[in-house]
């Protein structure tokens, strides 16, 4: 009898520790809830069956249907590869519903979670919808090749967001009539050269991608994206090789070394020297 009580006591203690751990991990709880939250109530848009919408969001679904084909084509053209899985875009009726699926970023306009693209009402009222969709589809294309977990594990956060910015900017056409320096603001140049954004190129914490108010940290996205533009300008063929290597699951550092014959730290140093040289020229 005493032995039985002891076993029950141990089990109760373990359960207490387990639930205590969960209470100390609010993001974990949110992640589990988001992963298993059903999307069955979303309706299929007959005009484009890749689009799913909540009943009161049909107007936005029709707007998306007008640009989704061209956005998809742009992503495939710039990345020189195709989607390996059908696209699914879910349009939420409110920001609150969106936040239930996208648990880390409470005020962003769009995100890819659980191999689905989610758009909030803000996607249709703030900024360029086309740019946003291309940004999110860039993530989706990578996920369709190697899976979300593998992509996140093998490619650093700054590059995942940076290449999405690169694609949304139009790829190489963004700097067709101006060098990378010419499309950077003073704030962006100073942020990179001062070391203010150094942490962005090292962090693995997805929460660093958003501000305290839950919106995308656009300065970090821009600086990372412009460095990706510089990587492309340093050798378009090398950049294309890098992308294709990442799409088959090679680790980022290995893919950079094989594609550029030098490491990412060397490219960072070259970018710093490039910015410093151009800054001195205009003084």
VENDAPE-V711020 format. One record per residue. RES is the residue in three letters. PSI is psi in whole degrees, -180 to 180 (NA if undefined). OMEGA is omega in whole degrees, -180 to 180 (none if undefined). NEAR is the number of other ideal C-beta (glycine too) atoms within 10 Angstrom. Layout:
<<RES PSI OMEGA NEAR> <RES PSI OMEGA NEAR>>
//
This chain:
<<UNK -45 179 5> <UNK -38 180 6> <UNK -42 180 7> <UNK -43 179 8> <UNK -37 180 9> <UNK -45 179 10> <UNK -45 179 10> <UNK -37 178 10> <UNK -41 178 10> <UNK -44 179 10> <UNK -44 180 10> <UNK -39 180 10> <UNK -43 179 10> <UNK -43 179 10> <UNK -39 178 10> <UNK -44 178 10> <UNK -41 -178 10> <UNK -49 -179 10> <UNK -31 174 10> <UNK -40 178 10> <UNK -43 180 10> <UNK -41 180 12> <UNK -26 179 9> <UNK -3 -178 9> <UNK 69 -177 12> <UNK -34 179 10> <UNK -36 178 11> <UNK -43 179 12> <UNK -45 179 13> <UNK -39 -179 15> <UNK -44 180 15> <UNK -44 180 13> <UNK -42 -179 12> <UNK -42 -177 17> <UNK -39 -175 11> <UNK 6 177 8> <UNK 127 -175 12> <UNK 145 172 6> <UNK 15 -175 14> <UNK -24 -177 5> <UNK -9 177 8> <UNK 139 -180 21> <UNK 150 178 14> <UNK 129 178 12> <UNK 120 -176 20> <UNK -31 -180 9> <UNK -23 178 11> <UNK 103 -172 16> <UNK 2 173 10> <UNK -11 -175 16> <UNK 131 178 26> <UNK 140 -174 22> <UNK 152 171 23> <UNK 155 -168 19> <UNK -40 -177 9> <UNK 5 -177 11> <UNK 21 -176 26> <UNK -37 179 15> <UNK -45 179 11> <UNK -35 178 22> <UNK -41 179 25> <UNK -37 176 15> <UNK -45 179 15> <UNK -39 -180 25> <UNK -28 -179 17> <UNK -21 -178 12> <UNK -14 -175 15> <UNK -44 180 22> <UNK -44 -179 11> <UNK -35 178 12> <UNK -45 178 23> <UNK -45 -180 19> <UNK -40 180 11> <UNK -44 180 20> <UNK -45 -179 26> <UNK -37 180 15> <UNK -46 -176 11> <UNK -39 -179 23> <UNK -7 177 23> <UNK 44 176 12> <UNK 172 -175 17> <UNK 164 176 11> <UNK 135 -180 17> <UNK 1 -179 12> <UNK 144 179 12> <UNK 142 179 8> <UNK 140 173 20> <UNK 119 178 17> <UNK 127 -178 27> <UNK 122 -178 20> <UNK 116 -177 29> <UNK 148 -177 27> <UNK -28 -179 17> <UNK 162 176 13> <UNK -34 -179 16> <UNK -42 177 10> <UNK -45 178 18> <UNK -44 -178 26> <UNK -25 179 20> <UNK -26 178 14> <UNK -35 -178 19> <UNK 84 -165 24> <UNK -17 -177 20> <UNK -24 -169 17> <UNK 85 -167 22> <UNK -17 -178 15> <UNK 14 178 16> <UNK 167 -175 23> <UNK -28 -178 23> <UNK 158 179 24> <UNK 160 174 22> <UNK 117 177 21> <UNK 141 175 18> <UNK 38 175 15> <UNK 30 174 12> <UNK 146 173 17> <UNK 127 177 25> <UNK 136 176 28> <UNK 137 177 27> <UNK 171 176 28> <UNK -30 179 18> <UNK -22 178 17> <UNK -26 -175 24> <UNK 0 -178 18> <UNK -13 -178 10> <UNK 125 176 12> <UNK -169 -177 12> <UNK 120 177 12> <UNK -41 -179 21> <UNK -46 179 15> <UNK -43 -179 16> <UNK -45 -178 22> <UNK -41 178 26> <UNK -38 177 26> <UNK -51 -177 28> <UNK -36 178 24> <UNK -26 174 27> <UNK -47 175 23> <UNK -45 -175 23> <UNK -38 180 23> <UNK -45 178 25> <UNK -45 -180 27> <UNK -36 -177 22> <UNK -21 -180 20> <UNK -48 -172 19> <UNK -1 -179 19> <UNK 151 -176 14> <UNK -48 -177 16> <UNK -45 -178 9> <UNK -40 -180 13> <UNK -44 180 19> <UNK -36 -179 17> <UNK -37 -172 13> <UNK -17 -176 17> <UNK 129 -178 20> <UNK 154 -177 18> <UNK -45 -175 19> <UNK -37 -179 24> <UNK -36 177 21> <UNK -44 178 19> <UNK -37 -178 24> <UNK -42 -180 24> <UNK -28 175 28> <UNK -37 175 27> <UNK -43 178 24> <UNK -48 -180 28> <UNK -45 -180 26> <UNK -29 177 25> <UNK -12 -178 21> <UNK 10 180 14> <UNK -138 -175 23> <UNK -23 -179 14> <UNK -22 -179 9> <UNK -33 -179 19> <UNK 24 -178 19> <UNK -38 -178 8> <UNK 10 179 8> <UNK 146 176 10> <UNK 168 179 13> <UNK -41 180 21> <UNK -38 -176 17> <UNK -19 -180 9> <UNK 6 177 15> <UNK 140 175 21> <UNK 164 177 12> <UNK -40 180 8> <UNK -43 -179 12> <UNK -42 179 17> <UNK -46 -179 17> <UNK -40 -179 14> <UNK -41 -180 19> <UNK -49 -175 24> <UNK -30 -179 14> <UNK -14 -177 9> <UNK 1 -179 9> <UNK -33 -177 14> <UNK 10 -178 20> <UNK -39 -177 12> <UNK -30 -178 12> <UNK -31 -178 23> <UNK 4 179 19> <UNK -25 -172 11> <UNK 149 172 15> <UNK 4 -176 10> <UNK 111 -178 9> <UNK -24 179 14> <UNK -21 177 12> <UNK -15 -179 15> <UNK -11 -179 21> <UNK 156 178 18> <UNK 177 179 16> <UNK -22 179 7> <UNK 2 174 7> <UNK 14 177 15> <UNK 160 -179 15> <UNK 138 177 18> <UNK 91 -169 17> <UNK -30 178 12> <UNK -45 179 17> <UNK -42 179 25> <UNK -45 -179 19> <UNK -48 -178 22> <UNK -44 177 25> <UNK -42 179 27> <UNK -39 180 25> <UNK -32 174 26> <UNK -37 176 25> <UNK -41 175 24> <UNK -41 178 25> <UNK -41 178 21> <UNK -40 178 26> <UNK -46 -179 22> <UNK -27 -180 14> <UNK -15 180 16> <UNK 90 -178 14> <UNK -42 179 12> <UNK -38 179 8> <UNK -39 179 16> <UNK -44 179 23> <UNK -39 178 16> <UNK -40 178 15> <UNK -48 -179 24> <UNK -45 -178 19> <UNK -35 177 16> <UNK -40 179 17> <UNK -33 -179 25> <UNK -13 175 19> <UNK 6 172 9> <UNK 9 176 15> <UNK 148 178 19> <UNK 152 -174 13> <UNK -50 -177 17> <UNK -42 179 14> <UNK -44 -179 13> <UNK -40 178 22> <UNK -47 -178 23> <UNK -45 -179 16> <UNK -34 -176 13> <UNK -40 -174 21> <UNK -8 -176 19> <UNK 27 174 10> <UNK 163 -175 14> <UNK 171 -178 13> <UNK -32 178 18> <UNK -35 176 11> <UNK -40 179 13> <UNK -37 175 16> <UNK -44 180 16> <UNK -39 179 12> <UNK -39 179 15> <UNK -43 178 19> <UNK -46 180 13> <UNK -41 178 10> <UNK -47 -179 16> <UNK -42 180 21> <UNK -42 180 12> <UNK -46 -179 10> <UNK -32 177 15> <UNK -42 180 14> <UNK -33 -178 8> <UNK -31 -176 8> <UNK 3 179 6> <UNK NA none 4>>
//
